[in-house]
Structures are given as C-alpha cells and as structure tokens.
C-alpha cells in the first residue's frame, strides 16, 4: 500500500505539468474546449491504469516531466487515431513540401478555418505566408475523403503511408517487407536513445512541433536545440546504415512520419 501511495502522490504532484502538456497538444491541433476536457480525462485515466503502471515504468533516465511528455505525446496519437483515424497526406501536398502537408492537415483533417491555421503556422514560425498566399496553396491541393478508421494497436510509425498503386503483387510484397524492416530498424534506433532525445524526435517528426515549441515545452535553450536535432539525425543515419537502411530511406521515413 505504501508503494501505491507513493505513485499516487507522484501523479497528483505532476497534475499541473500533465495539464500543461495536454493543453499544448490540444492548442497545436486546434482541439475545441469541450473535447479538450475529454482528452484531459482520457489521458489521466491512462496514466493511472494498471495501478499507475506508467509511473512504475519510470527508470530515472530523465526528469519525470520529460518522461511524462513522452508518454502523453504517445497517448495523444492514440487518442487522435481512435477518434479521427490515421491521416495520410495527399500526393499533391507531399510534392509541394512540408508547409503544404501541415496546412492540409490543419484544415482538412483538424477542421480549422484557414485564418486559424494561418495564424498557428505564422506563430510557430513555420511560414510568413499571408492568408491569401495560404489560400492559393490550399486550393492547389485535392479535396480529401474521410479518414480510415484504425485499431487501437497501431503504433506511431504506422502513420507512414505506402503508395502501392498497381505494382506487381510479388514486387509489392518485397517492397512491403523491405519497408517493414526499415521501420523496425528506425524504431529500435530511436528506442536506444536517451528519453529526452526520444521526446525531441517524437515532437519534431511525429507531432510537427517547431524547434521553438520543443524548447518551450521541455524548457531547453532554443539555439543549441538545432544542433542537437542535427546530431540526432546523423546518429539515426549511422545506426540505420549499419542495419542496411540507406540515408535516403531514413529521410523518406522521417518526412512521411511528419505528415
């Protein structure tokens, strides 16, 4: 009982941080106030499930706040996927680049008005485009069909799209096998990193956070964070090349994951 009380006390002590991190993700993804309350309740329920299993798994490799940021980031992706489905960027958005992918996601997936999306993108430093310029960009992208419902068991790298088209079935199976091997190698490489580095990569590539957002969330200096991201990218490249995965494939996985 004393041990359980200790974990319960840790949960209560970190409630302000939990609310702050949940609020950060809710604002970034344009979640309305009523759904934000549902998200907060869902996250807190997950954190105390199985007799505070999340807190029992903490090994002290980082600060508790950094560890909880990682966990909440993962939980948010599960929450979003269960309710909205996995998002696949259109081929047109991929061709136009990261800004087009991000704009398409905010407007067509998250349901933000273009003015709201534009303000979010400018505030985060992702663009200096005016609403008129963003309108022109958005008009060049196709209308999207409803998102595909998915099961709770899909992991974060399951968001990486596979464009199979009309490829020969044998070649398609070979491509799928190679891609699976590359994704698993990337997962192992990321899992081998210190917790805080995992958080930084997760927020940057999977949540689309800017360096400024990451610095504010983790209370890090912004300028050294650019160099740290470059170093982490190089470390992933070396680890994956040792596993037989090319640097070109790594770029594809990271770029597509950001979508």
Protein Blocks (a to p, Z undefined) as FASTA:
>chain_A
ZZmmmmmmmmmmmmmmmmmmmmmmmmmnopafklmmmmmmmmmmmmmgghhllmmmpgol
acfklmmmmmmmmmmmmmmmmmnopadddfklmmnojklmmmmmmmmmnopafklmmmmm
mmnopaccdfklmmmmmmmpccddddddddfklcfklmpccdekjadfklmmmmmmmmmm
mmmmmmmmmmmpcfklmmmmmmmmmnopafklmmmmnopafklmmmmmmmmmmmmmmmmm
mnopafklmmmmmmmmmZZ
